Amino acid sequence: MKEYTPEYLEHIRAIINADDTEAASKELASLHPADIAELYQNLDLEEAEFLYRLLDDDTAADVLMELDEDDRRKLLRDMPAEEIAKQVIDHLDTDDAVDIIQELDEEDRDKILSHIDDVEQAGDIVDLLQYDEDTAGGLMGTEMIVVNENWSMPECIKQMRMQAEDMDEIYYVYVIDNDEKLRGILPLKKMITHPSVSKIKHVMETDPVSVKADTPIDEVALDFEKYDLVAMPVVDSIGRLVGRITVDDVMDQVRESSERDYQLASGLSTDVETNDTLFTQTKARLPWLLIGMLGGLGNSLILGNFEAGFATNPAMALFIPLIGGTGGNVGIQSSAIVVQGLANGSLDIKSSAKQLFKELGVGLINATIISLLVFVYNLFTLGATQVTTIAVSLSLFAVVMFASVFGTFVPLTLERFKIDPALATGPFISITNDIIGMVIYMVISSSLLQAFGVFV
């Protein structure tokens, strides 16, 4: 991995300012496309464009795929449609080409597609654009080695050589029948050990792990992890082979999904980067801050209704942060476990009742321990006769039990309605638990005060 020190960046900028294309090309030749993309992120747009024009078409296409979406869009913005088609799209696999085209406006898409010389490639891209980008079809590529189960081994090898000319990597050889339905895979070892076999179907491995084109990406990622795959064939609704997904594509999607969930759990309404504009970052952060502000105002209204209780027993106010903080923490813990289980496939809607009862048990243990510890503390600091001693412990017990159930129930409900359950690990769960916690605390405290007066 290349480390870009301030001295090295100044060296690169000096070369660019001197318009020394020979020196710049020499520097770029020693760098991996991923390192060049990282270098661009440390340069101004004009400086990056200067270096980008010096790259050969294959490297330029690879560098473009390594850039984040915003930087990629900036570079493409000033490029003519014909240049994008011939110098970028023509040098990418179909899945990568689709990723770039999907980021453009519909008008720009049509212009680029009209300039692609390879009609078959253009047709494949158009077909892939029809799939939802969050499904296997939207992630797959069409570059793969495909042989017929009725071919002989010599014929198979001949066809493979022809198909492999335009491919960078070969993971598996897929076997289809005369109706183009997936029948198996042909391990390369079989070609060496069975060079004269009469037909491929006699040596192929049947029933390969495959995925349908409309399968959500999250499920695809779980299959890759479960079966330790480096590539997976994609079939349509009747079993015809339509493409393949590679593990690097899946990892990119998993990373993006993790970043999106982390930001959602942190109270960011949209994906943001550190280099986004002030307006973009504010727009992403402000909604949940406003909701949090409304939650705080709601809490103040609740506390205002119990002003008499604070007047007669001021010690009650000391434990408001404890009640709110404990409820929020318990709720986030419960929801985080459920969201993680839903993400890795260890938990589904069918087992939600079991998880709910388990969380009830955990909540009961936690609530008992926490409330007893606080009771003992208040016993020595406030005394056994103070209403607050009993009220705080009872409230903590009720709040922990509620937060445990609520933190489990909400993400399961969101999952059922096809809403990202990561929402339940963020400010939503904290604000709700804080408000409900205050209501529980105030109701229990005021009830005890009314029943027994200031002192029991």
Residue pairs with C-beta under 8 A, 6 or more apart in sequence:
1 35
2 31
2 32
2 35
2 38
2 39
4 38
4 39
4 42
9 42
9 43
12 24
12 27
12 39
12 43
12 47
12 51
13 43
13 47
15 23
15 24
15 27
16 24
16 43
16 47
16 50
16 51
21 54
24 50
24 51
24 54
25 54
28 36
28 51
28 54
28 55
28 59
31 39
33 59
33 62
33 63
33 65
33 66
34 66
36 51
36 55
36 59
36 63
36 66
37 63
37 66
37 67
37 71
38 66
39 51
40 48
40 51
40 52
40 63
40 67
40 71
41 67
41 68
41 71
41 275
43 51
45 74
45 75
48 71
48 75
49 75
49 78
52 60
52 63
52 75
55 63
57 87
57 88
57 90
57 91
58 91
60 87
60 88
60 91
61 87
61 88
61 91
61 92
61 96
64 72
64 75
64 76
64 88
64 100
65 92
65 96
65 99
65 100
67 75
68 273
69 103
70 273
70 275
70 276
72 100
72 103
73 103
76 84
76 88
76 100
76 104
79 88
81 108
81 111
81 112
81 114
81 115
82 115
84 100
84 112
84 115
85 112
85 113
85 115
85 116
86 115
86 117
88 100
89 97
89 100
89 101
89 112
89 116
89 121
89 125
90 116
90 117
90 118
90 121
92 100
93 141
93 143
93 168
94 121
94 124
94 125
94 128
94 141
94 142
94 143
95 128
95 139
95 140
95 141
95 142
95 243
95 245
95 249
96 141
97 121
97 125
98 125
98 128
98 129
98 138
101 109
101 112
101 113
101 125
101 129
102 129
102 133
104 112
109 129
113 122
113 125
113 126
116 122
116 125
124 142
128 137
128 138
128 140
128 142
128 243
130 137
131 137
131 138
131 213
131 214
132 138
132 214
133 139
134 216
134 217
135 213
135 214
135 215
135 216
135 217
136 211
136 212
136 213
136 214
136 215
136 216
136 217
136 220
136 234
136 245
137 213
137 214
137 234
137 242
137 243
138 217
139 217
139 220
139 245
139 249
139 250
139 253
140 213
140 234
140 242
140 243
140 244
140 245
140 249
141 243
141 244
141 245
141 246
141 249
142 242
142 243
142 244
143 166
143 167
143 244
144 167
144 172
144 174
144 233
144 243
144 244
145 160
145 163
145 164
145 167
145 170
145 172
145 173
145 174
146 163
146 173
146 174
146 175
146 176
146 241
147 156
147 159
147 160
147 173
147 174
147 175
147 176
147 186
147 200
148 175
148 176
148 177
148 178
148 200
149 175
149 176
149 177
149 183
149 184
149 199
149 200
149 201
149 204
150 177
150 178
150 199
150 200
150 201
151 159
151 199
151 200
152 197
152 198
152 199
152 200
153 191
153 194
153 195
153 196
153 197
153 200
154 195
154 196
156 173
156 186
156 191
156 200
157 191
160 173
164 170
169 246
171 230
171 231
171 244
171 246
172 185
172 186
172 208
172 231
172 233
172 244
173 185
173 186
173 187
173 188
174 182
174 184
174 185
174 186
174 208
174 233
174 241
174 244
175 182
175 183
175 184
175 185
175 186
175 200
175 201
175 204
176 182
176 183
176 240
176 241
177 183
179 240
180 240
180 241
181 235
181 238
181 239
181 240
181 241
182 208
182 210
182 233
182 235
182 239
182 240
182 241
183 201
183 204
183 206
184 201
184 204
184 205
184 206
184 207
184 208
185 204
185 205
185 208
185 233
186 200
186 203
186 204
186 205
187 205
190 197
190 203
190 204
194 203
197 203
208 233
209 223
209 227
209 229
209 232
210 232
210 233
210 234
210 235
211 219
211 220
211 223
211 232
211 233
211 234
211 235
211 245
212 234
212 235
212 236
212 237
213 234
213 235
213 236
213 237
213 242
213 243
214 237
217 250
217 253
217 257
218 257
218 343
219 345
220 232
220 245
220 250
221 250
221 253
221 254
222 344
222 345
223 229
223 232
224 232
224 247
224 250
226 345
229 247
230 246
230 247
231 244
231 245
231 246
231 247
232 244
232 245
233 241
233 243
233 244
234 241
234 242
234 243
234 244
234 245
235 241
235 242
236 242
259 271
260 271
260 420
260 422
261 339
261 343
261 420
261 422
262 422
263 270
263 271
263 272
263 284
264 420
264 422
264 423
264 426
265 422
265 423
265 425
265 426
266 426
267 285
267 288
267 289
267 292
267 426
267 427
268 284
268 285
268 288
269 283
269 284
269 285
269 287
269 288
270 283
270 284
271 284
272 280
272 281
272 284
272 285
276 284
288 426
288 427
291 427
291 428
291 431
292 427
292 431
295 431
295 432
295 434
295 435
298 435
299 324
299 434
299 435
299 438
302 435
302 438
302 439
302 442
303 310
303 320
303 438
303 442
305 442
306 442
306 445
306 446
309 316
309 442
309 445
309 446
309 449
310 316
310 317
312 449
312 454
313 386
313 387
313 388
313 445
313 449
313 454
315 382
315 386
315 388
316 388
316 391
316 445
319 388
319 392
319 441
320 438
320 441
322 374
322 392
322 396
323 392
323 395
323 396
323 399
323 437
323 438
323 440
323 441
324 433
324 434
324 437
324 438
326 370
326 396
326 399
326 400
326 403
326 437
327 399
327 400
327 402
327 403
327 433
327 434
327 436
327 437
328 403
328 429
328 430
328 433
328 434
328 437
330 363
330 366
330 399
330 400
330 403
330 404
330 407
330 433
331 403
331 404
331 406
331 407
331 429
331 430
331 432
331 433
332 407
332 425
332 429
332 430
333 407
334 359
334 363
334 403
334 404
334 405
334 406
334 407
334 408
335 407
335 408
335 410
335 411
335 421
335 424
335 425
335 429
336 425
337 359
337 408
338 347
338 355
338 407
338 408
338 411
338 412
338 421
338 424
339 411
339 421
339 422
339 424
339 425
341 347
341 355
342 348
342 411
342 412
342 415
342 421
347 355
349 412
349 415
349 416
352 412
355 408
355 412
356 405
356 408
356 409
356 412
359 404
359 405
359 407
359 408
360 401
360 404
360 405
362 404
363 400
363 401
363 403
363 404
363 405
364 401
366 400
366 404
367 396
367 397
367 398
367 400
367 401
367 404
368 397
370 396
370 397
370 400
371 393
371 394
371 396
371 397
371 400
372 393
374 392
374 393
374 396
375 389
375 390
375 392
375 393
378 386
378 388
378 389
378 392
378 393
379 389
382 388
382 389
383 389
385 455
385 456
386 455
386 456
387 445
387 448
387 449
387 452
387 454
387 455
387 456
388 445
390 448
390 456
391 441
391 444
391 445
391 448
392 441
394 444
395 437
395 440
395 441
395 444
395 445
398 440
398 444
399 433
399 436
399 437
399 440
399 441
402 433
402 436
402 437
402 440
403 433
403 437
406 429
406 432
406 433
406 436
407 424
407 429
407 433
410 421
410 424
410 428
410 429
411 421
411 423
411 424
411 425
412 421
414 420
414 421
414 423
414 424
415 421
448 456
